[in-house]
Every structure is written in C-alpha cells, then in structure tokens.
Amino acid sequence: MSNLPRLRLHIPTPPARPGEPPRFDHLDIAAAGAVRRPDSAAPGQEMRDLPYTLIRVLDDAGAAVGPWNPGLSPDTMIRGLRAMLLTRLFDDRMFRAHRQGKASFYMKSTGEEAIGAAQSLALDRADMCFPTYRLLSWLMARDYPLINLVNQIFSNAGDPLRGRQLPVMYSARDYGFYSISGNLGNRIGHAVGWAMASALKRDDRIALAHVGEGTTAGGGYHEALTFAAVYRAPVILCIANNQWAISSFFGFAGGEATTFAARAIAGGLPGLRVDGNDFLAVWAATLWAAERARTNHGATLIEFLTYRGGGHSTSDDPSRYRPADEWEHWPLGDPIERLKRHLIHMRAWDETRHAELTAQVTDAIAAAVREGEAIGTLGQSRPDLDAMFDQVFAKPDWRLIEQRREAGL
C-alpha cells in the first residue's frame, strides 16, 4: 500500500465571514515611499520585485513621500478630490433613487473613487479608457454632465444612449470612455486591439483597460495579456483587486497563491502593485505606464489594491458573505479622506472649504435629479420606440424594415 495521502482539493476560504471580526493580516503593506521607481524604459525582467510589494505615496500623517511622489499642484489635487466626492455623493443619491423605485438597477463605486479620478486627470483627453462599472469617477473628473447620467439611470426619454444600455453602463466617446459591458472580460481584449490599431496607424493615443480581480480567472483576460505582451501594444492593463467579485473573494481568482500583478512576469511585462486608495500613487503609476506605452516599450500590468465598500450592485447583499463592518477596517483607508488629509497637511485645504465643496456638490446633484425627474423616472418615461431600429446596420435590411413597419413606425 502507498504511504501517500489521498488527494484532496484546496477550497479558498475568505479571512472572515459574517459575524466574525474583519481580518487583513494576509496583506503585506509596504511603508509609504519605500518602493523603488525604475526607469519606465527598463526591461520587464529587471522589475520582477515590484509585483510583490506595494507602491504608496501618502503616509499615515498625510505627507507625500518617496520616489513615486508626482508632485501635483494643490489645484490639481482639489480637482481630484471634487471628482471623488461627487462620485461618492452621486452614488448615494442614485442608490436611494433605486430604492424609491425610480431606477431598475445601480452599482456604487464606494472606496474605489481614486482610481478613475486620478487616471482621468493624468491621461490625455484623446486616450481611451475601457472601463468597468466602478469607473464613474473618470467621467466626474472630466465634467461629464450629471443630467446625462441621471437620465440614463432613469431610462427616460432624455437617456443619451436611447435605452441601448442598462443603467450605469455608460458610454461617452468624447470623454475617452468606451461603452461599459456587463461581460467584463471582453473589454480588455477590445482595449488591446484598440491600442494595436493606434500603433498600426502611427497614432499617439494609448488605451487603458480595466477589469476586476475576479475577471482575471477568465480566458479572455489571458488572451488579451498575451497579445499585449507579444505585440508590445501601447496599453495599460489595470486590475482593481477590490477583494470581492460579486460574492466570491479574491482567492477564487488565484489571489491566495500570489499577487495579481505577478501575472505580468510570465509575459515579460512590468507588473506594478499600487495602493488603489492613494490618489497620488495611482496618478504616478499611471503616468509611468503611459510613458512606457508612448515610447514603444509596451504594456504594463497594474494591480490596484483597494476595497469594494458597498455591495456588488443593488441586487447584492454583502452582509451574507462578509463582516458587515469590514469596509471600516480596510487598512488602506478611505481614498477621499486620505487626499483631504494630505491637502490639509499642505495647508491647501481645511474643514470649512471641504464642507462648502460638499454642499456645492450636493446641490448640483439635487438639481440634476430634479431635472431628470421632470422628464420621468422608471416606467414614467422612455426613449422613443423607433430608437431600437437606428444604428443597428449601416443600411437597414428587409427584416429591420419589416419589424419597423409591424411596430407602426
């Protein structure tokens, strides 16, 4: 008889379940300013240490330290703070609208606002972001009209997408924001293809791809990573490791064995692991990767370590699978409070100005909601019926013509 043990499978188990105290002792968090900043043109093989540490700029006192400090002006950071605050308060208002029956669906990005806001302000307007549904702060940072968001969420006659997308599945080409897809895994491949096309045309625009850590378990993600590496596509591949994919924790996507940034090593790419709740660190890492892409040194994979503060969507109850107060114990803190503390540390901000900004943003949201409600909320108003027949084919075929006729349009 064999002395070997019987085979068994490892089933990933989250650090804490409902009713248990939150635990984050599995995280190895480097001190702010401790991680080296290599030349963006260096070969990926020379940066194999970076996926196993954590790039941070803001320390616990609110000071910006270390080689990754981008040295942003107070005005730029205040723009970022406004975009994050606007996102947080807009999320809260639209979540309530859903509970009031005014919208069919909503998804919040609580805790992840720094990623979209910093990248939106750091990159060129002509670059293209292929986002997930937690990148609303990208649009907020570029002053996308609030009324457009409200109308699309209410699915009313003012919906700029004319009913073609679910609520929160925004699309805004003029703002560098590619259409969101509920099938998250497909957009990273589209981003790589878009970036390859830009290079083939000898253009100067780069692409930014976003997925959550759960999506990295799918085949589309790995195919996109291969194409990006082989062809040195001018693209930044971003993974938001927010600890939870719907109701399954990061371990089911392979996050127990190693970091998600470490997946860059097999492709010969640089892999950066970044504090996703640190506005300055997100900015610095994004610009570093953008410089690499624009100078034909290829793609970069960035894992943003963050936390999904709310439920996956209005259809999700996170209290069923994680401690109710886990967000409050997240060791990297709240991105809005951290940037606010840094600005106060610089003597460029104070509580009075923050309260004034909060009131200003709240009023702007309320005005947009009133305007949207006047057009109509869910079930009270809808886009024109004939919109479903437009922009389907370049030239409508006989079936579309017949369907339109049968609809009496």
C-alpha positions in Angstrom: 0.0 0.0 0.0 1.1 3.5 -0.8 2.2 5.8 2.1 1.0 8.8 0.1 -2.1 10.7 1.4 -5.3 10.6 -0.6 -5.8 13.5 -3.0 -7.8 16.5 -1.9 -8.7 19.9 -3.4 -8.0 23.2 -1.8 -11.1 25.3 -1.4 -10.3 29.0 -0.9 -11.8 30.5 2.3 -12.0 34.2 2.9 -10.3 35.6 6.0 -13.6 36.4 7.7 -17.2 35.6 7.3 -20.4 37.4 8.6 -20.4 37.6 12.4 -16.6 37.3 12.6 -14.2 40.2 13.2 -12.6 41.5 9.9 -9.1 40.3 9.2 -6.5 41.7 6.8 -3.4 40.1 8.3 -2.8 38.3 5.0 -1.8 41.6 3.4 1.9 42.7 3.3 1.7 46.5 3.1 4.9 48.3 2.4 5.6 51.6 4.1 4.8 54.8 2.1 7.7 55.8 -0.1 9.6 52.6 0.4 9.3 51.1 -3.1 11.9 52.0 -5.8 10.9 53.7 -9.0 12.7 52.3 -12.0 13.1 53.9 -15.4 10.0 53.4 -17.4 12.1 52.1 -20.3 13.7 49.3 -18.3 13.1 45.7 -19.4 10.3 43.9 -17.6 12.8 41.2 -16.4 14.5 43.9 -14.3 11.4 44.7 -12.3 10.3 41.3 -11.0 10.3 42.5 -7.4 7.7 45.2 -8.0 4.6 42.8 -8.2 5.3 41.6 -4.7 5.4 44.9 -2.9 3.0 47.9 -2.8 3.6 51.4 -4.3 2.4 54.1 -1.8 3.0 57.8 -1.6 0.7 59.1 1.2 1.8 58.2 4.7 -0.4 58.0 7.8 0.3 61.6 8.6 -0.9 62.8 5.2 2.5 63.6 3.8 3.6 62.7 0.3 6.9 60.8 0.4 9.2 58.7 -1.7 10.3 58.5 -5.4 6.8 57.9 -6.7 5.5 61.3 -5.4 4.2 63.0 -8.6 4.5 66.5 -7.1 1.0 67.6 -8.1 -0.2 71.1 -7.5 -2.9 71.8 -4.9 -5.4 72.8 -7.7 -5.0 69.5 -9.4 -5.5 67.5 -6.3 -8.6 69.6 -5.4 -10.0 68.7 -8.8 -9.4 65.1 -8.0 -11.0 65.5 -4.5 -14.0 67.1 -6.1 -14.4 64.3 -8.6 -14.2 61.6 -5.9 -16.6 63.4 -3.6 -19.0 64.0 -6.4 -18.9 60.3 -7.3 -19.5 59.2 -3.6 -22.4 61.5 -3.1 -23.9 60.8 -6.5 -23.7 57.1 -5.8 -25.5 57.6 -2.5 -28.3 59.7 -4.1 -28.9 57.3 -7.0 -28.8 54.3 -4.7 -31.7 55.9 -2.8 -33.5 56.6 -6.1 -33.3 52.9 -6.9 -34.8 52.0 -3.5 -37.6 54.5 -4.3 -38.4 52.7 -7.5 -37.1 55.4 -9.8 -34.4 53.2 -11.4 -34.2 49.5 -12.2 -30.5 48.9 -11.2 -27.5 50.6 -9.7 -23.9 49.9 -8.9 -21.8 52.0 -6.5 -18.0 52.5 -6.5 -17.6 53.4 -2.9 -13.9 53.0 -1.8 -12.6 52.9 -5.4 -13.1 56.5 -6.4 -9.3 57.4 -6.5 -8.6 55.1 -9.4 -10.8 56.6 -12.0 -10.4 60.2 -10.9 -6.6 60.1 -10.9 -6.3 58.3 -14.2 -8.8 60.5 -15.9 -6.9 63.6 -14.9 -3.5 62.1 -15.6 -4.0 60.8 -19.1 -4.6 62.7 -22.3 -8.1 63.5 -23.5 -7.5 61.5 -26.7 -6.6 58.3 -24.9 -9.3 55.7 -24.5 -10.4 54.1 -21.3 -12.1 50.7 -21.5 -13.8 50.8 -18.1 -15.7 48.6 -15.6 -18.8 49.9 -13.9 -16.8 51.3 -11.0 -15.0 54.0 -13.0 -17.7 56.7 -12.7 -15.1 59.0 -11.2 -13.4 59.1 -14.6 -16.4 60.9 -16.0 -16.8 63.1 -13.0 -13.2 64.2 -13.3 -13.9 65.3 -16.9 -17.1 67.1 -16.0 -19.5 64.8 -17.8 -23.0 66.3 -17.5 -24.8 65.0 -14.4 -28.1 65.2 -16.2 -26.9 62.6 -18.8 -26.0 60.2 -16.0 -29.4 60.7 -14.3 -31.4 60.3 -17.5 -29.6 57.1 -18.4 -30.1 55.7 -14.9 -33.8 56.6 -15.0 -34.1 55.1 -18.5 -36.2 58.0 -19.6 -36.7 59.9 -22.8 -33.6 62.0 -22.1 -31.3 59.0 -22.0 -28.3 59.9 -24.2 -27.9 56.2 -25.1 -31.6 56.0 -26.1 -32.2 52.9 -24.0 -29.5 50.8 -25.5 -27.6 50.2 -22.2 -28.5 49.2 -18.7 -28.3 51.9 -16.0 -24.7 52.7 -15.1 -23.4 51.1 -18.3 -22.3 54.5 -19.6 -20.8 55.3 -22.9 -19.1 58.7 -23.7 -16.6 58.6 -26.5 -15.9 62.3 -26.4 -14.8 61.8 -22.8 -12.4 58.9 -23.6 -14.9 56.5 -22.0 -15.6 53.4 -24.1 -19.0 51.7 -23.6 -19.2 49.6 -20.5 -20.1 46.0 -20.9 -21.7 43.8 -18.3 -19.5 41.0 -19.6 -16.3 42.5 -18.2 -13.8 40.1 -19.6 -14.4 41.2 -23.2 -13.4 44.8 -22.8 -9.7 44.1 -22.0 -9.3 42.4 -25.4 -11.0 45.3 -27.1 -8.6 47.7 -25.3 -5.6 45.8 -26.5 -7.0 45.7 -30.1 -7.7 49.4 -30.0 -4.1 50.1 -28.8 -2.7 47.8 -31.5 -4.7 49.7 -34.1 -3.4 53.0 -32.8 0.2 51.8 -33.2 -0.5 50.5 -36.7 -1.9 53.9 -37.7 1.3 55.5 -36.2 -1.0 57.5 -33.8 0.0 58.8 -30.4 -3.1 57.6 -28.4 -2.9 54.8 -25.9 -5.6 52.6 -24.3 -6.4 51.9 -20.7 -8.1 48.6 -19.8 -9.9 47.8 -16.6 -11.0 44.5 -15.1 -11.8 43.3 -11.5 -9.7 40.6 -9.9 -12.5 38.1 -10.4 -12.4 38.6 -14.2 -8.8 37.6 -14.4 -9.9 34.0 -13.9 -11.5 34.0 -17.4 -9.8 33.1 -20.6 -10.4 36.5 -22.3 -8.1 38.2 -19.8 -5.2 35.8 -20.5 -5.6 36.1 -24.3 -5.5 39.9 -24.0 -2.4 39.8 -21.8 -0.7 37.6 -24.4 -1.4 39.9 -27.3 -0.4 43.0 -25.3 2.9 41.3 -24.4 3.8 39.8 -27.8 3.0 43.0 -29.8 4.1 45.5 -27.2 0.7 47.2 -27.5 0.5 50.7 -26.1 -1.9 49.8 -23.4 -2.1 49.9 -19.6 -3.8 46.8 -18.2 -5.4 47.5 -14.8 -6.8 45.1 -12.3 -8.9 46.5 -9.5 -8.4 44.0 -6.7 -11.3 45.1 -4.5 -11.3 41.8 -2.6 -14.7 40.7 -3.7 -16.2 39.6 -7.1 -19.9 39.7 -6.5 -20.0 37.2 -3.6 -16.7 35.3 -4.1 -13.5 36.6 -2.6 -10.2 37.1 -4.4 -8.9 33.6 -3.6 -11.1 32.0 -6.2 -9.3 34.1 -8.9 -5.9 32.9 -7.7 -5.1 35.7 -5.3 -4.1 33.5 -2.4 -1.1 32.0 -4.1 0.4 35.2 -5.4 -0.4 38.8 -6.3 -2.4 39.6 -9.4 0.4 41.9 -10.5 2.8 38.9 -10.6 0.9 37.6 -13.6 2.8 40.1 -15.7 6.1 38.2 -15.1 5.2 35.3 -17.4 4.6 37.7 -20.3 7.8 39.6 -19.6 5.8 42.7 -18.7 6.4 45.1 -15.8 3.9 44.4 -13.1 3.1 47.2 -10.6 1.1 46.7 -7.4 -0.3 50.0 -6.2 -2.3 51.3 -3.3 -5.6 52.0 -5.1 -6.8 54.2 -2.3 -3.9 56.6 -2.7 -4.7 59.2 -5.3 -1.1 60.2 -5.7 0.2 56.6 -6.1 -2.5 55.9 -8.7 -1.5 59.0 -10.6 2.2 58.3 -10.5 1.9 54.6 -11.6 -0.4 55.5 -14.4 1.8 58.2 -15.8 4.8 55.8 -15.5 3.0 53.2 -17.5 1.7 55.8 -20.0 5.3 57.0 -20.6 6.3 53.4 -21.3 3.5 52.9 -23.7 4.0 56.1 -25.6 7.7 55.4 -26.1 7.1 52.0 -27.6 8.3 50.0 -24.7 5.0 48.1 -24.4 2.2 47.4 -22.0 2.2 47.5 -18.2 0.0 45.5 -15.8 -1.1 47.3 -12.7 -2.9 45.8 -9.8 -4.7 48.4 -7.7 -5.2 47.1 -4.2 -8.5 48.5 -3.0 -11.8 47.5 -1.4 -15.4 47.5 -2.6 -17.1 49.4 0.2 -20.7 48.6 -0.8 -22.5 45.7 -2.4 -21.7 44.5 -5.8 -24.9 46.1 -7.0 -28.4 46.8 -5.8 -29.1 43.1 -6.4 -26.5 42.1 -3.9 -26.5 41.8 -0.1 -22.8 41.7 1.1 -23.8 41.0 4.7 -24.5 37.5 3.6 -20.8 36.7 2.8 -18.5 39.2 4.7 -18.4 41.0 8.0 -20.8 44.0 8.0 -18.1 46.4 9.1 -15.2 45.1 7.0 -15.0 48.3 4.9 -14.4 50.3 8.1 -11.4 48.2 8.9 -9.7 48.3 5.5 -6.1 49.1 6.3 -5.6 51.4 3.3 -8.4 53.7 4.5 -10.9 55.8 2.6 -9.4 57.5 -0.6 -11.4 60.7 -0.1 -10.3 61.2 3.5 -6.7 60.4 2.6 -6.5 63.0 -0.1 -8.3 65.5 2.0 -5.9 64.9 4.9 -3.0 65.4 2.5 -4.3 68.8 1.3 -4.9 69.9 4.9 -1.3 68.7 5.7 -0.1 71.0 2.9 -2.2 73.9 4.3 -4.1 74.0 1.0 -7.4 72.9 2.4 -9.4 72.9 5.6 -12.7 71.6 7.0 -14.6 74.7 6.2 -13.7 74.5 2.5 -14.5 70.8 2.5 -17.9 71.5 3.9 -18.5 74.1 1.3 -17.5 71.8 -1.5 -19.7 69.1 -0.1 -22.7 71.5 -0.1 -21.9 72.7 -3.6 -21.7 69.1 -5.0 -24.8 68.1 -3.1 -26.8 71.0 -4.7 -25.5 70.1 -8.2 -26.6 66.5 -7.8 -30.0 67.5 -6.4 -30.6 69.9 -9.4 -29.7 67.2 -11.9 -32.0 64.7 -10.2 -34.9 67.2 -10.2 -34.3 67.9 -13.9 -34.3 64.1 -14.7 -37.4 63.5 -12.6 -39.2 66.2 -14.6 -38.5 64.2 -17.7 -39.6 61.0 -16.0 -38.3 58.1 -13.9 -38.5 54.4 -14.5 -41.8 53.5 -16.1 -43.0 57.1 -16.4 -40.9 58.0 -19.5 -38.8 56.1 -22.0 -36.7 56.7 -25.2 -38.6 56.9 -28.5 -39.6 53.4 -29.6 -38.1 53.8 -33.0 -34.6 54.2 -31.4 -34.3 50.4 -31.3 -34.2 50.3 -35.1 -31.5 53.0 -35.5 -27.7 52.3 -35.7 -28.2 48.6 -36.0 -27.0 48.2 -39.5 -25.3 50.8 -41.8 -28.1 50.1 -44.2 -31.3 48.5 -42.8 -32.0 45.1 -44.3 -35.5 43.8 -45.1 -36.0 42.3 -41.7 -35.4 45.6 -39.9 -37.7 47.4 -42.3 -40.4 44.8 -41.8 -40.1 45.0 -38.0 -40.4 48.7 -38.1 -43.5 48.5 -40.2 -45.1 46.0 -37.9 -44.4 48.3 -35.0 -46.2 51.0 -36.8 -43.2 53.3 -37.0 
